């Protein structure tokens, strides 16, 4: 899959899809930063918000203009419902080194998951793992769900899409290459995912239209899947328009 992203990573299109911010703050009480080595002299910073080490963990890949410290105020929604949250940055974001791109994004997601998973086991934790991707983070989440069905118990996608090709078309972004092979590969990837899945999308999402979330939901190969449409929600307010509905759905999905 990484080869299909080579043309995008080397084109001006990449500047329209990633918005790296170097903002980073100290973790709040009850949270800690974990540095994951992903390449020579490159580390990705992840922030863990832990309630109880025996509770389920969500490995969360955020949207393209966000950083881990943005979740300091959001994490209590999760920890308050008995869920541990671990948010991963991308290269060039927050305190992480390097520059963003899809190829490294996919490779790094794999490295991050294995590093964190093995570290937690080494520390004696025996909790279950779920992977979640918001918006651009859906790329990382789908990749991990397809690779580790024996280690990951479920997939959550928020404001996401089946393939970046659909996003490029919707936004009318400049790209002269053929994205259809990428789109076809992700249809195959998603249709092969049989993990329990929850897809959450805003009714009035203008950046990633609801139709793209529905397409992803319908393509997923899971027999145990649910689509939750948050009424009146757009792309960036989806977790705030009806936060009780939003977090209750995630809690029920994991406990169910």
C-alpha positions in Angstrom: 0.0 0.0 0.0 2.9 2.4 0.8 4.0 2.3 -2.9 0.6 3.7 -4.0 1.2 6.7 -1.8 4.6 7.5 -3.3 3.2 9.9 -5.9 1.1 11.7 -3.4 4.0 12.1 -0.9 6.1 13.6 -3.6 3.5 16.0 -5.0 2.2 19.4 -3.9 -1.0 17.6 -2.8 0.7 16.6 0.4 0.6 20.2 1.6 -3.2 20.2 1.3 -3.7 17.0 3.3 -1.3 17.5 6.2 -1.2 20.6 8.5 1.6 19.9 11.0 1.8 21.9 14.1 4.7 22.0 16.4 2.6 22.8 19.5 3.3 20.6 22.5 2.7 21.0 26.2 3.5 19.1 29.3 1.1 16.2 30.0 -1.6 16.9 32.6 -1.9 15.0 35.8 -2.7 11.3 35.2 -1.2 11.4 31.7 2.3 10.6 30.3 4.2 11.0 27.1 5.7 8.0 25.4 8.4 8.4 22.8 8.4 5.8 20.1 11.5 5.4 17.9 10.3 5.0 14.3 13.4 5.8 12.2 17.0 6.8 12.7 16.9 10.0 14.8 13.1 10.2 14.5 10.7 9.6 17.4 6.9 9.9 17.5 5.4 11.2 20.7 2.2 9.6 22.0 0.2 10.7 25.0 -1.3 8.1 27.3 -4.3 9.0 29.5 -4.7 6.2 31.8 -7.4 5.5 34.3 -6.9 1.9 35.3 -4.3 -0.3 33.6 -6.7 -3.2 33.4 -9.3 -1.3 31.5 -9.5 -1.3 27.7 -7.1 0.9 25.7 -8.0 2.9 22.6 -5.1 3.7 20.4 -6.2 6.9 18.7 -4.9 8.5 15.5 -6.1 12.1 15.3 -7.0 14.5 12.4 -4.6 16.2 10.1 -4.5 19.6 12.0 -4.4 18.3 15.5 -1.7 17.3 18.0 -1.8 15.1 21.1 -2.0 18.0 23.6 -5.4 19.0 22.0 -6.8 15.9 23.7 -5.9 17.0 27.2 -9.4 18.4 27.6 -11.1 15.6 25.6 -9.5 12.6 27.3 -11.7 12.8 30.5 -14.7 11.9 28.3 -13.0 8.5 27.8 -11.3 8.0 31.2 -14.5 9.0 32.9 -16.2 6.1 31.2 -13.6 3.5 32.1 -11.5 3.7 29.0 -7.8 4.4 28.6 -6.8 6.6 25.7 -3.5 6.7 23.9 -3.2 9.4 21.3 -0.5 9.2 18.6 1.0 12.2 16.8 2.5 12.0 13.2 5.9 13.0 12.0 6.3 16.8 12.1 3.5 17.2 14.6 3.9 18.3 18.2 7.3 17.2 19.6 7.7 14.4 17.0 10.5 14.6 14.5 10.6 14.3 10.7 8.1 15.4 8.1 4.6 14.0 7.5 3.6 11.8 4.6 1.4 8.8 4.0 4.1 6.2 3.5 5.7 7.0 6.8 2.3 7.5 8.4 1.4 3.9 7.6 4.8 2.4 8.6 4.8 4.4 11.8 1.4 3.3 12.8 2.6 -0.3 12.7 5.7 0.6 14.7 3.7 2.5 17.2 1.2 -0.2 17.8 3.8 -3.0 18.3 6.0 -0.8 20.5 3.1 0.2 22.7 1.5 -3.2 22.8 4.8 -5.0 23.7 5.6 -2.3 26.3 2.3 -2.6 28.0 2.6 -6.4 28.1 6.1 -6.0 29.5 4.8 -3.7 32.2 2.3 -6.5 33.2 -0.9 -5.0 31.8 -3.5 -7.4 30.6 -6.0 -5.1 28.9 -7.8 -5.2 25.6 -6.9 -3.0 22.7 -9.1 -1.0 20.2 -7.9 1.2 17.4 -9.6 4.5 16.5 -9.0 6.9 13.7 -10.4 10.4 13.3 -10.6 12.0 9.8 -7.1 11.5 8.3 -6.3 9.1 11.2 -8.7 6.6 9.6 -5.9 5.6 7.2 -3.8 4.4 10.1 -6.7 2.8 11.9 -7.8 0.8 8.9 -4.3 -0.4 8.2 -3.8 -1.7 11.8 -7.3 -3.3 11.9 -6.4 -5.2 8.7 -3.0 -6.4 10.0 -3.7 -7.3 13.7 -7.1 -8.9 14.1 -5.7 -11.2 16.7 -4.4 -8.3 18.9 -7.0 -5.6 18.2 -10.6 -6.3 19.4 -12.4 -3.6 17.5 -12.2 -0.6 15.1 -13.7 2.8 15.5 -13.7 5.4 12.7 -14.8 9.0 13.3 -15.4 11.4 10.5 -13.4 9.1 8.3 -13.3 7.8 4.7 -12.6 4.7 2.8 -9.8 6.2 0.7 -8.1 9.6 0.5 -9.0 9.5 -3.2 -12.6 10.4 -2.4 -11.4 13.3 -0.2 -9.2 14.6 -3.0 -12.1 14.6 -5.4 -14.6 16.1 -3.0 -12.3 19.0 -2.1 -11.2 19.5 -5.7 -7.5 19.3 -4.8 -4.9 19.6 -7.5 -3.5 16.2 -8.5 -2.7 14.9 -12.0 -2.1 11.3 -11.1 -4.5 8.3 -11.1 -5.8 7.6 -7.7 -8.1 4.7 -8.7 -5.6 2.0 -7.8 -5.4 3.4 -4.3 -9.2 3.4 -4.0 -9.4 -0.2 -5.2 -6.8 -1.4 -2.7 -8.7 0.2 0.2 -11.9 -1.3 -0.9 -10.2 -4.7 -0.7 -8.6 -3.9 2.6 -11.8 -2.7 4.2 -13.9 -5.6 2.9 -11.4 -8.0 4.5 -11.7 -6.4 7.9 -13.9 -8.6 10.1 -13.3 -7.0 13.4 -16.3 -5.4 15.2 -16.6 -1.9 13.9 -18.2 1.4 14.9 -18.4 4.3 12.4 -19.3 7.7 13.7 -20.0 10.6 11.4 -21.6 14.0 11.5 -24.9 14.6 9.7 -23.6 17.8 8.2 -19.9 17.1 7.7 -18.8 19.5 5.0 -15.1 18.4 4.9 -15.7 14.6 4.7 -19.4 14.2 3.6 -21.6 11.7 5.4 -21.7 9.7 2.1 -18.0 8.8 2.5 -18.6 7.5 6.0 -21.5 5.5 4.8 -19.4 4.1 2.0 -16.8 3.0 4.4 -19.3 1.4 6.7 -20.9 -0.5 3.9 -17.6 -1.8 2.6 -16.3 -3.1 5.9 -16.4 -6.9 6.0 -17.5 -7.1 9.6 -20.8 -8.8 10.5 -20.8 -6.8 13.7 -20.8 -3.2 12.8 -22.8 0.0 13.5 -23.1 3.4 11.9 -23.9 6.3 14.2 -24.8 9.6 12.6 -24.6 12.5 15.0 -27.5 14.9 14.2 -26.5 18.5 13.3 -22.8 17.8 13.7 -20.1 19.0 11.3 -16.6 17.7 10.9 -14.9 19.4 13.9 -17.7 19.7 16.4 -18.9 16.1 16.2 -17.7 15.1 19.7 -19.2 18.3 21.3 -22.7 18.6 19.6 -23.9 15.6 21.6 -21.0 14.4 23.6 -23.2 12.1 25.7 -24.4 10.3 22.6 -20.9 10.2 21.2 -19.1 8.7 24.1 -21.9 6.4 25.1 -21.8 4.8 21.7 -18.0 4.2 22.1 -18.5 2.9 25.7 -21.3 0.6 24.6 -19.3 -0.7 21.6 -16.4 -1.6 23.7 -18.3 -3.1 26.6 -20.6 -5.0 24.3 
